[in-house]
Amino acid sequence: MFLDFENIDNARDLSGLTRPDGARIREGMLLRTGHLGRASDGDIRQLADMGLGLVVDMRDNRERARHPDRPVPGAKNFHIPPVPDLEVYIPIKSQDPLEVREVFHQFYRLLSLHPLAIDAYGAFFRELLAAEGKPVLWHCTQGKDRTGVGAALLMSALGFDRDAVIAEYLLTNQFAQKQMEALAGAPEAQRALMKEVFFVCERNIRFYFDCVEMEYGSIGHYLEMALSVGPEEIEKLEEYYLE
């Protein structure tokens, strides 16, 4: 569900998502958002009141320098960028929406199999486990691609099926639609380009899983072999975050 913050974009609580066996994610435990650099004082108080124990920042150093996260009292801020320099890996220099779409599509191959991305998402799970059931927030800049992959992996580890994972991933487009409404008076070419930047695409997250499964056979094998998230780790995650 979307959360009501003043200046934190695309903020969602994964609570309420329910597996076929009835187990569901506990409220206020797993939060995914855009960056915290513009968070208001009220936003920070709200996060602190939730008992947030960990903020995982998936941005590169350049992004962090532009908009440093505002600290949340009581929460550790941990930096794990899946890519070291976003401008190198997503060089959005074209004004052609189709070319931009393809750049994002190929970015998901990198997020699935690049050694740095594997290291980062493995560290993400280690930090989740080290938090020992405290509420966790993870984010990149817009909270859609790198953050979306983090959510997809975590939901997969918690036993949610692919359709549920993709449905949660696509909720970003509800927030993106509001961003597009602010561009209502812009030229159509600009709007078409920004749509490729703001929105997520089901094709991309399915491509991510295809890349993983082609290399590792299944998402379960990827979690265990690449990210070191095996049965014991999954049991702990379920204990911490499901009810």
Buried (B, 14 or more C-beta within 10 A) or exposed (E): EEBEBEBBBBBBBBBEBEBEEEBBBBBBBBBBBBBBBBBEEEBBEBBBEBEBBBBBBBBBEEBBEEBBBBBBEBBBBBBBBBBEEBEEBBEBEBEEBEEBBEBBBBBBBBBBBBEBBBBBBBBBBBBBBEBEBBBBBBBBBBBBBBBBBBBBBBBBBBBBEBEBBBEBBBBBBEBBEEBBEEEEEEEEEEBBBBBBBBBBBEEBBBBBBEBBBEEBEEBBEBBBBBBEBEEEBBEBBBEBBBE
